[in-house]
Amino acid sequence: MGAGSDRSAEGGASTATRNTVIAGTGCGCLLSPVVLAGGAIVVIIICGFGVLLAPLIALILLFGGGGGGGDGASNEEIAQQVMDVFEGDGKGELEESTVPEDLVEPIKDAGAVCEAIGPIVIAAQIEYESGFDASLVGSGGERGLSQLPPEVFEEYGEDDDDNDEVSALDAEDSVMAQGRYLCALAEQVQQALDDGRAEGDALDLTLAAYHVGIDTVLAAGGLPRTNEAQGYVAAVRAQFAKYAGVAAPPDGATPGVTPDPAASPA
């Protein structure tokens, strides 16, 4: 579907950020110590398929190394908070300053469609899918913020902004369709887990199903051991801390990512 993001990090950390381990869900991983400017050392887990979680590391360095942590938390404490959110369920409260003002309510509403999916998940997925570009058109006909395939949007899209038109290019229509689809996938995933037809983390499987399809997840009996599925889950989770406010961007920052080169504006 969409493309990931890569944010720059500021150096000058007063102490080293150590043992920041990004858990690669279900894949073999290679520990790679990376020395960054300012003496900050971060241990990045690169999964067997080469998933490098640069956005998460950048946030830790930026906001643990002088750009955040105003409450006096140490680099290690901030890194642990980021890790906890990365591995969490995404059901926490959305930090409203991290998303465009006009999307705050739609994202919160989409994150309230069902108990399984929270607004942090919605926001993080939008960043990965479209970089908050509501006019984005993907190479496979995916359109709008959530980059749902046309047939999926047709099933889950509604006139949520009350403009007498159901369109994936309408921000609210797109985000709410995303929430409904994720909830439908979460229900199927939970049923498979309950029946013993799949194993793993419910949110991981739901995110993977959004990207590679529920049939692929069920056929694998859990999170598929592919770069496409595991990389997507990891990349979306890498944005959780920002939208939870653990490492929120500075004032004036604009959420967004580098769009998929195969995609083009409408």
C-alpha positions in Angstrom: 0.0 0.0 0.0 1.8 3.0 1.2 5.4 3.9 2.0 7.3 4.3 5.2 9.0 7.4 6.6 12.5 8.3 7.6 12.9 11.2 10.0 16.2 13.0 10.9 17.5 12.9 14.4 19.5 15.6 16.3 22.7 14.6 18.0 24.2 16.0 21.2 22.7 13.5 23.6 24.1 14.1 27.1 24.3 10.3 27.8 24.2 7.2 25.6 20.9 5.8 24.7 21.5 2.1 25.3 19.8 -1.2 24.6 16.9 0.3 22.6 15.6 -3.0 21.3 12.9 -3.0 18.7 11.2 -6.4 18.9 10.9 -8.0 15.5 7.7 -10.0 15.6 8.3 -13.6 14.8 11.4 -13.2 12.7 15.1 -13.9 13.1 17.0 -10.7 13.8 20.5 -9.3 13.6 21.6 -7.0 16.4 23.5 -4.1 14.8 25.0 -1.4 17.0 24.9 2.0 15.3 27.0 4.9 16.5 25.3 8.2 15.8 26.4 11.9 16.2 26.8 13.1 19.8 28.0 9.8 21.2 24.5 8.3 21.3 24.7 4.5 20.8 21.5 2.8 19.7 21.1 -0.9 19.3 18.8 -1.5 16.4 17.3 -4.9 15.7 17.3 -5.4 12.0 14.9 -8.3 11.2 16.0 -11.0 8.9 14.4 -9.2 6.0 16.3 -6.0 6.7 13.6 -3.9 8.4 15.4 -0.8 9.8 13.2 1.2 12.1 14.8 4.5 11.5 11.7 6.7 12.5 11.6 5.2 16.0 15.3 5.5 16.6 15.2 9.1 15.3 12.5 9.9 17.8 14.4 8.5 20.7 17.5 10.4 19.8 15.7 13.6 19.1 13.6 13.7 22.1 15.9 11.8 24.5 18.9 13.9 23.5 17.8 17.4 24.3 14.7 17.8 22.1 12.2 16.5 24.6 11.9 14.8 28.0 11.1 18.0 29.7 9.9 16.1 32.7 13.5 15.3 33.6 13.3 11.7 32.3 16.6 10.2 31.3 17.4 9.0 27.9 17.0 5.4 29.1 13.6 6.2 30.6 12.4 7.9 27.4 13.7 5.0 25.3 11.9 2.5 27.6 8.7 4.6 27.2 9.0 4.5 23.4 9.6 0.7 23.5 6.6 0.2 25.8 4.3 2.1 23.3 5.9 0.3 20.3 5.0 -3.0 21.8 1.6 -1.9 23.1 -1.9 -2.1 21.7 -2.2 1.4 20.4 -5.3 2.1 22.5 -4.0 5.1 24.4 -5.1 8.7 24.0 -4.1 10.4 20.8 -1.7 13.4 21.2 -3.8 15.8 19.2 -0.9 18.1 18.3 0.7 15.4 16.3 -2.0 15.3 13.5 -3.5 18.0 11.4 -6.2 19.8 13.3 -9.0 18.9 10.9 -8.2 15.2 11.3 -8.2 15.1 15.1 -11.9 14.2 15.5 -12.1 11.8 12.5 -9.0 9.9 13.8 -10.5 9.7 17.3 -13.9 8.6 15.9 -12.2 5.9 13.7 -10.3 4.7 16.8 -13.6 4.3 18.7 -15.4 2.1 16.1 -14.4 -1.0 18.1 -12.5 -1.8 21.3 -9.7 -3.6 19.4 -8.4 -0.5 17.5 -7.4 2.8 19.0 -6.7 6.3 17.5 -2.9 5.9 17.8 -3.1 2.9 15.4 -5.2 4.9 13.0 -2.9 7.9 13.0 0.3 5.8 12.7 -1.2 3.8 9.8 -2.2 7.0 8.0 1.3 8.3 8.2 2.7 5.1 6.7 0.0 4.8 4.0 -0.2 8.4 2.7 1.9 10.8 4.8 -1.4 12.6 5.5 -1.8 13.4 1.9 -5.6 13.2 1.3 -5.2 13.5 -2.5 -2.7 10.6 -2.9 -3.5 8.0 -5.5 -1.7 4.7 -5.4 -0.5 2.6 -8.3 -3.2 0.1 -7.6 -6.0 2.6 -7.5 -5.8 3.2 -3.7 -6.9 6.7 -2.9 -6.8 9.1 0.0 -5.4 9.1 3.5 -5.9 5.5 4.2 -5.0 4.1 0.8 -7.7 1.4 0.8 -8.1 -0.7 -2.3 -11.1 0.5 -4.3 -13.1 -2.7 -3.6 -12.5 -2.4 0.1 -13.4 1.3 0.3 -16.6 0.5 -1.7 -17.6 -2.0 1.1 -16.6 0.1 4.1 -16.9 3.7 2.9 -19.8 5.9 3.9 -20.7 9.6 3.7 -19.2 10.4 7.0 -18.6 14.1 6.3 -22.3 14.5 5.2 -21.5 16.1 1.8 -23.8 13.8 -0.1 -20.8 11.9 -1.6 -18.9 8.8 -0.6 -15.3 9.4 -1.7 -12.0 8.0 -0.6 -10.6 11.5 -1.4 -12.8 12.9 1.4 -10.6 12.8 4.5 -13.3 11.8 6.9 -14.8 9.2 4.6 -11.4 7.6 4.1 -10.4 7.5 7.8 -13.7 6.1 9.0 -13.6 3.4 6.3 -10.1 2.6 7.6 -11.5 2.2 11.1 -14.4 0.0 10.1 -12.1 -2.2 7.9 -9.6 -2.6 10.7 -12.3 -3.5 13.1 -13.7 -6.1 10.7 -10.2 -7.6 10.3 -9.6 -7.5 14.1 -12.8 -9.5 14.6 -11.8 -12.2 12.1 -8.3 -12.3 13.6 -9.6 -12.7 17.1 -11.9 -15.5 16.0 -9.0 -17.3 14.3 -7.0 -16.9 17.5 -9.9 -18.2 19.7 -10.3 -21.2 17.3 -6.7 -22.0 17.3 -6.4 -21.4 13.6 -3.8 -18.7 14.2 -1.4 -17.6 16.9 0.4 -14.3 17.7 -0.5 -10.8 18.7 -4.0 -9.8 17.6 -2.9 -6.3 16.6 0.1 -7.5 14.6 -2.1 -9.9 12.7 -4.7 -7.2 12.1 -2.2 -4.8 10.7 -0.7 -7.5 8.5 -4.1 -8.4 7.2 -4.7 -4.8 6.3 -1.6 -4.8 4.2 -1.4 -8.4 2.7 -4.9 -9.6 3.2 -6.7 -11.6 5.8 -6.5 -14.8 3.7 -2.7 -14.6 3.7 -2.6 -14.2 7.4 -5.0 -17.1 8.0 -3.1 -19.3 5.6 0.1 -18.6 7.5 -1.6 -19.3 10.8 -0.3 -16.0 12.1 2.0 -13.2 11.1 3.4 -14.2 7.7 7.2 -14.6 7.7 7.7 -12.2 4.9 9.4 -8.8 4.6 6.2 -7.3 3.3 4.0 -8.4 6.3 6.5 -8.1 9.1 8.1 -4.9 7.8 4.6 -3.2 7.5 3.7 -4.2 11.1 7.0 -2.9 12.4 6.9 0.3 10.5 3.4 1.2 11.6 4.3 0.4 15.2 7.4 2.6 15.0 5.1 5.6 14.8 3.0 4.8 17.9 5.2 6.7 20.3 4.9 9.9 18.4 1.1 9.8 18.3 0.9 8.7 21.9 2.8 11.9 22.9 5.8 10.0 24.3 8.0 11.6 21.7 5.8 14.2 20.1 7.3 16.4 17.3 8.3 20.0 18.1 6.0 22.9 17.5 5.6 23.5 13.8 6.4 20.0 12.7 4.2 18.7 10.0 3.3 15.0 10.1 4.0 13.2 6.9 6.2 10.7 5.1 7.8 10.4 1.7 5.0 9.0 -0.5 5.4 5.9 -2.6 7.2 6.8 -5.8 4.6 4.7 -7.7 1.8 6.9 -6.3 0.8 10.1 -7.9 -1.4 13.0 -6.8 -5.0 13.0 -8.0 
